[in-house]
Amino acid sequence: MISSIRLLLAAVSLFALSPPITVLAAENVTIVAAKVDPLPLYAVPGDTAAVSSIAASSLPLEVQEVRGEFMRVRVGGRDLWVDSMMVRANRKTAARCGAIAVNGSKVAGELGAGSDRCK
């Protein structure tokens, strides 16, 4: 009985310490392709019923915010949400090259910086 109470308290502690849903500013993120056409748009993240849709030919869309699996976009003057599993997005990156102190070679430590690699 005591061990089950300890287990319950440990589970409650882990849940209480778990981070909230991540909300990220989406600087330089663009939706460039849709997996479905038309692309469903939602009023709030996590909705199951779309309130609108947009033709895939209307892309790209600039992402304003990322919340969990959803991306906020501005369409027709309205803030709507796109399920990130239904789109392909690109992040604009630029490699920030620096010398390694040991041997002086250049490295790129930026995700997606392959096209802007260090020379």
VOTOR-247158 format. One line per 2 residues: number of its first residue (from 1); their letters; for each residue x negated, y negated, z negated of C-alpha. Coordinates in steps of 0.25 Angstrom, whole numbers, plus 5000, padded with zeros to 4 digits. Each point is the difference from the previous one (the first is absolute). Layout:
<sites>
NUM	A	X:Y:Z  ...
</sites>
This chain:
<sites>
1	MI	5000:5000:5000  4989:4990:4996
3	SS	4992:5003:5013  5012:4998:5009
5	IR	5002:4986:4993  4986:4997:5002
7	LL	5001:5004:5015  5013:4991:5001
9	LA	4992:4988:4994  4989:5002:5009
11	AV	5009:5000:5012  5007:4988:4995
13	SL	4987:4993:4998  4995:5003:5014
15	FA	5013:4995:5006  4999:4987:4992
17	LS	4986:4998:5005  5002:5003:5014
19	PP	4999:4988:5009  5012:4993:5006
21	IT	5004:5001:5015  4989:4993:5007
23	VL	5003:4987:5007  4989:4995:5009
25	AA	4999:4987:5008  4998:5005:5015
27	EN	4990:4990:5005  4996:5003:5014
29	VT	5009:5012:5002  5008:5002:5013
31	IV	5010:5010:5004  4996:5004:5014
33	AA	5008:5013:5003  5013:5007:4996
35	KV	5002:5015:4999  5015:4997:5003
37	DP	5007:4991:5009  5008:4992:4996
39	LP	4992:4998:4986  5010:5000:4988
41	LY	4999:4987:4991  5004:5001:4986
43	AV	5005:4989:4990  4992:5005:4988
45	PG	4988:5010:4999  5006:5014:4998
47	DT	5013:4998:5006  5006:5012:5007
49	AA	5009:4992:5010  4994:4991:5010
51	VS	5006:4986:5001  4994:4997:5014
53	SI	4990:5005:5010  4990:4994:5010
55	AA	4996:5005:5013  4986:5006:5000
57	SS	4997:4991:5012  5001:4988:4990
59	LP	4987:5004:4993  4990:4996:4994
61	LE	5006:4995:4987  4992:4993:4989
63	VQ	5001:5007:4987  5003:4990:4988
65	EV	4999:5010:4989  4999:5015:4997
67	RG	5008:5006:4989  4998:5015:4998
69	EF	5003:5006:5013  5007:4988:5006
71	MR	4995:4988:5007  5007:4986:5000
73	VR	5001:4993:5014  5007:4988:5005
75	VG	5010:5003:5011  5009:4989:5005
77	GR	4998:4991:4988  5003:5011:4990
79	DL	4991:5008:4991  5002:5015:5003
81	WV	4993:5013:4996  4994:5011:5009
83	DS	4997:5014:4995  4985:5001:5002
85	MM	5002:5015:5004  5007:4995:5013
87	VR	4989:4991:5005  4985:4998:5003
89	AN	4994:4988:4994  4986:4994:5002
91	RK	4992:4992:4991  4991:4989:5006
93	TA	4986:5002:4994  4987:4994:5002
95	AR	4987:5008:4996  4992:4993:4989
97	CG	4986:5005:5002  4990:4999:4989
99	AI	4986:5006:4999  4998:5012:4990
101	AV	4989:4996:4990  4992:5013:5002
103	NG	4998:5001:5015  5006:4987:5006
105	SK	5010:5007:5010  5013:4994:5003
107	VA	5013:5006:4995  5015:4998:5002
109	GE	5008:5003:4988  5014:4995:5006
111	LG	5011:5010:5003  5003:4999:5015
113	AG	4988:4992:5003  4995:5010:5011
115	SD	5003:4990:5011  4993:4989:4993
117	RC	4988:5008:4995  4987:4994:4995
119	K	4989:4999:5010
</sites>
